Amino acid sequence: MGHYTTCNVCNGDDLIRLTEIRDIPVHCNVLKATKDEALRVQRADMDLSFCRRCGHVFNSAFDPTLMGYTGHYENALHFSKHFQEYADSVAERLVSRHNMVSKEVLEIGCGSGEFLQLICDKGNNTAVGFDPSQACHVPPGRTDQIKIVPDFYSEAHQDVKTDLVICRHVLEHIETPRAFLHTLLSAAKSNATIFYIEVPNGKYTIGSDLVWDIIYEHCSYFTKPSLSRLFSMCGYEVSDLSDAYGGQFLYVEASPGNGTDLSEHGQQVSMNNLISLAKRFGQVYESTLAHWNLEITRWKNDKRRVVLWGGGSKGVMFLNAVNACASFIEHVVDINPRKHGKYVAGTGQSIVGPSDLNDIKPDVILIMNPVYRDEIANQLTEIGIASNISVVSAPE
């Protein structure tokens, strides 16, 4: 095993080892200004474990001292129309379901405040957001409704009390989730405060063919049983626990309370399924790597020009895990203009915009996430690119 021999959610020690992944970049989303810098990024190993007691997946070799989210950390998804529509629907649901009108809102890991702006616009709310990655950014042109603090949220900020607490895609980065959720409770203005927490869906990660979601920054991969167990242990009353975004995300809506574990009903059936997925994951991961090394090598031998679309975590992990990509794929396309002119951590591909494809003239475009296939196809049509599209997935 790695450094940890018990689950970081329930302290269970009945673990299944999923797989070990060697020598991967510590940060997938820290942009590098030169290829040389990108090739020299810090690396570490992952040792993925599954807890039979609560269904949690975690990196037992995680080293929190390697983490840093200041500076040029860039993982914004809001440049995608598909993701914008999803975020808008979440904001609309939260405002209407919980009557968040003229209320105070807090978001942990708010980025430059795009989601907070939706919440404020839909309910005439005021908001404060915390995100250390904003320390090096020029403050965005937000309204007076929003204040962004370029810092981690901690006990030092317990004077902030709000009606709605939002934490989207942050909890999976935190080594001690129980301590974090206990601290977060202090942000409640009253027992009526609503907490909305969203994370990647661990069952989707170990049960689907998209193994590229596994990154060092994520020390945890929550499943419905482990997420429900965590919130009930920490004194929350869970009102909703569901998946979203094509099954790729999980979300919890909760409030301060005595703790209700929604996963208890039918939990054994769910756990048996998760255990089955955990036992086969290592084989699936290795066969997926082998398949894509062969596929990339075939395209290379056929002298096909291949680019990868998606300079986020999935794309970075694919390029670092599939060795055949190293001297063959030269460019990564991303619609986020803040990534253009930068280089991929660990492998050094240049990141370009969609319009650059007219000069590159690729034969094949690899897509990292199937939910964006139609959106990408439409963009390619608009710029006159007729390349073949291939979604990166596991072999049949």
N, C-alpha and C positions, 0 to 999 in steps of 0.2 A: 504493500500500500504506500501511500504518500505520507504527508504530514498529519493528516486527520484520520482517526479510526472510528469516529462516531459521526452520525448525521448532524448537520448544522441546523436542522429544524427541530427534530424530536430527540436527539441524543441517542438514537438507536444504533446498535452495533452489529446488527444482522444485515450485512451488506453483500451486494453482488458487484463484482468488478466488471465494468462495461468494456473499457478499452483504455489504452495509454496512447497519448499523442505527443510525439517528441518535437522539441525545438521549433515552437511556433511563436510568432510575434506576440509580445505581451499586450500591445495595443494595435487593434486593426484600424481604428478610426483616427489615429493621429497622423495627419498629413505631413509629408516630407517634401522639402523644396528641391532636393536634388536626388538623382538616382543613387548616388553613393551613400547619402544619408539613409535612404530607404533600405539599402542592403545591409546597413550596419545597425539596424534596430535591435533592441534588447529582446531576447527570446527566453522561453521557459517551457517546461513540460506540463501536460495535463494528465491526471489519473482519474478518470470518471468512475464514480461509484453510485450504486442505486440502493436505497434503504428499503428493505422489505417491510419495515414497520409503518412508514407513512407514505411511501411511494416517491420520495424525493431523490433527485439526481444532483450530484455535486462533484466539484473538483477537489479531491482529497489532497492534492498537491498544491493547492492555491497558496500563493504568497502575497498577502495584502501590501507588503512594503514595496512591491513592484508597481503598484497602481498610481496613476496620476491623471486627473481629468482637467487640468488647466491647460492653457496655451491653445494649440491648434487642434483640439479634439473636435471632430466634425462627423456627426451621425444623423443630421437632419434628413427627414423623409418627406417634408411638406412640399418639395418641388414636384412631386408626383401628383397628378390630378386624381389618380385612384386613391392614393393615401389621403389627400385633402378631403375627398368625399367621405372617407371613413372617419377621419377626425371630426369633421363637421357633424356627422351622425351621432358620434359619441357625445359631443358637446350639447347637441340638441336634446339627447336623451337625458343627460344629467340635469340640465336646466328645467326641462318640463316635468320629469318624473319627481324631482325633489323641490320644485318651486324655487329654484335658485334665481330670484329676482331681487335686485338691490341688496345683495349679500356680499360678504367678504370671502375671498378665495385664496388658497395657498397651493402652489405647485412646487414639488421637489423635483429637480432636474428639468427645469422649464425651457432649456435652450434659450433662444432669443425671444420667447414669449408668444409664439404663433398660436398654440392651443389656448393659452390664457386669454388671448385677444378674442378668440371665438366665444369663450365662456362669458367674457365681459360684454361683448356685443349682443349676445343673445338674451342676456338677463340684466343689462345695465348694472353689472357688478364691478367691484373694485378688487384688485388682486396684488399679491406679492409672490414673486418666484425666486427660487434659489438655484443657482447653477454655477459651479466654479469655473466651468469652461468659458464663461462670459468675461472673465477677468481681462483678456487680451482683445476683446471685441469692442468696436465702436458701438455705443448704445443704440439700439434700433429705434426707428421712428414710431414708437408706440404712443398711445394716448396717455393722458394723466391718470387713467384708471389703473395702470400697471407699474409696479416698481420691481426691478430685477436686482437681486443681491448676488454679486459674483463670489459666492462662498458656499461651502457645504452646509446643509441644514444639520443642526446639532442642538444639544441642550443649551448652548449659548443663545439660542433664538427662541426659547420657550415663551417669551413675552408675546409672540405672534399667535393670536387666537382667531380662528376663522370658522365659517359655516360649512365650507367644503374644502377638503384636503385631497389633492390630486398627486399621484406618484406613478408616472408611466415609464416603464422600462428602466427602472432604477434599482428595484429590490433585488434583481438577479445579480447585481454588481456588488452587493453588500455581504461581507463575510459573516456577520453576526445578525441575521435578519430578526431574531427575537428581540435583541436589544434595540434595534432600529425601530421596530413597531411599537415597543414600549415608549420610546422617546417621542414618536410621532403622535401618540395619544394626547400628549400635552398641548398639541395644536388645536384641540377641540374647544370651541367656545362653550359648548354644552353637550349633553347627551344626544342632542338632535343633529350634531355635526355629522356630515356624510364623508366617508373616506372612499375614494375611488383609486384602486391599485391595479395596474396592468403590467403583465409580464409575458415573456415568450412562453409558449405552451410546451412543457417538457415532454408530454406524451407525443406531441407532433414531432419533436426533435428526434426521439428515439424510435418512433413508430412509423415515420414517413421516410421517403427517399431523399429528403433534404438534410443530409448530415452536415452541411456546411454552416449550420447555425452554431456549431460548437466553437466558441472562442474563449481565449484565456480570461478576458474581462468578465465573463459570466462565471462566477463561482457556483451559482445555483441554477437549476432548471426545475421549475415548479410544475407539479401535476395538480389536478383538482384535489386529490386527497391530501397532498402535502401542504397546499396553499390553505385549504380549509383548516387543517390541523394547526398550522401556524397562527392563523387569526384567532381561533378559539383559545389557544394557549395564552395569547397575549391580551385577552380581555376585550375582544371585539364581538359584536353581534352581526353576523353575516346575513345580509338580506338577499344577495344575488351572487352567484358564482357560475360563470359561463365562459365558453370560448367565443372567439371572434376572429375576424380577418381571415376567413377561410380555414379556421381551426388553428392558425399559427399563433394566436395570442390567447391568454386567459385574463379575465378580469374579476375583481371582487368589488362589491359595494357593501359597505359595513358602517357601523356606528359604535360608539362606546357601549359596552354592555357586559353581560356575564359570560359570553362566549358560547356560540352555537356552532357545532361542527356539522355542516351540511353534507359532508361526505359520508356520514355514518350510514345513511340509507343506501343499500346496495354497494357499500364500500368493498366488501370482499370480492365481489365480481369484478369491480374495477381494478382492485389490487392484483388479482390473478392475471388479468390481462396485461397490466404493467410489468409484472414479473416475467411473463412470457416474452414481452418485447425487450426487456432488459437482457435476458439470457441470449437473445439472438443478435443484439446490437453490434457486438464486436465483429461478428462475421459479416454483417451487412456493411459495416464501415469499410472493412478491408476489401470486400468484393467491389464496392463502389469505387474506391481508389484504383483498384486494378483495372476496372472497366474504363475509367476516364484516362488513365495513362495509355491504354491501348488505343482509345479513340483519338486522343491528341496526337499520338505517334503516327497513326494512319493518315490523319490530315497533313501532318508534317511531311511524310513520305510522298503524299500526293501533291505536295507544293500548294496546298490550299492556304489562303490568307485568312486567319481567324482572329477575331477580336472578342472580348468579353464585355457584356453590358451589365454594369452594376459594380461600382467601386466601394460598396459598403462591406460589412462584415463577411457576408457569404462569398462575395467575389474574392476578397483578400484571403480567406481561408482556402478556397478552391485553388488559387494560384500557389499558395504555400504548400498545400498537401499533395497536389498532383505534380510530381517532379517533371513530367514531360513538358509542362507549360513553360519552364524556366527560360529556355533559350528560343522559344517559338512564339508565344503570344507576346506582342510588343505593346499593345494598347488596350486600355480599359475605358469604356464609354460611361459617362455618368451625366445625368441632367442637372446635378447640383453645380452651379457655376463656381462655388467656393472651392471645388476640388480640381478644377481645370488647371493644368500646368503643374500639378503636384504628382507625387510618385507613390506607388503601392508599397506599403510596409512589408519588408521581408523579401520581395521579389523585384521591385523597381520598375514595373511597367508604368508608362506615362498615362495620366488620366486626361482624356479629351472630351469635348462636347459632341453631341450628335451630328452637328454640321460638319465636323472634321472627317466624318466617314466618307464624304464625297472625294476627299483626297486619298484616304486609306484604301477605299474600294475593297472591302472584305468579301470573301466568298461565304463565310459562315459567321454568324453572330450568336454567341453563347449567352443565354439569359439565365440569371441566377435564381430568380423567383417567379414561379408560374403565375402568380396573381397579377403581374405586370405585363404578361405576354401581349394582350390586346392593345394596351396603351403603347407599348414599344412598337408593335407592328404598325399602328396608326402613325407614329412619329416617323418611322422609316418610309412609309408611303409619302408623307408630306415632303420629305427631303429627297425623294427619288432614289431610295436605296432598295434594291431587289435581292439582297442577300438571303441565303437560307437561314432560318431561325431554328436553333436547337436549345431546348430547355435542359439545364444541367440537372440530372436526376440519377437515381440508382438504376442499374441494369434490370431488365425484366426477369 
